[in-house]
Amino acid sequence: MPLVLTKICYSCKQEKSLDKFHVDNTQSDGRQGKCKECRRPERRKYYLQDKEQILKKQCSDYKNPRYKKKRWAIRLKHLWGLSIKEYEEIYNKQNGVCAICSQPEIVVDKWGNIKRLSIDHNHRTKKIRKLLCDHCNRGLGYFYDNSTLLLKASLYLKEFE
């Protein structure tokens, strides 16, 4: 059986590559019948008609602790290959504080919850280092994880003490 890399949209009747169609596992070819371009106006119309209801549901989902923990577990596994248990082991080894400033996380997310400590990692190798608070994690990021720049910044601050 030959591998099909294109599909004809039943709305605009144009032949397009499969990546121009949304995934739909209920279809035999695994893609929706209408291309993304043709679906965009109807999706937009649906969203605008039910915007308040959609946002209300999203907000309630995000506030639901079970949903939030499940979403976090998927993200942990996908990005870092960690389970919640492994994250908690690292967290407990650090006594729940940032590896740099030795303070607990204080930054609050847009739903009013205190954020978790961030997973610091080497951007080249993706190897996990430790957990950092939001401020320290961003600080390292602003210095591009460059120890020479951080040392220069430290010397600069000492100069004006």
Secondary structure, 3 states (H helix, E strand, C coil): CCCCCEEECCCCCCEEEHHHEEECCCCCCCEEEEEHHHHHHHHHHHHHHCHHHHHHHHHHHHHCHHHHHHHHHHHHHHHHCCCHHHHHHHHHHCCCCCCCCCCCCCCECCCCCECCCEEEECCCCCCEEEEECHHHHHHHHHCCCCHHHHHHHHHHHHHCC
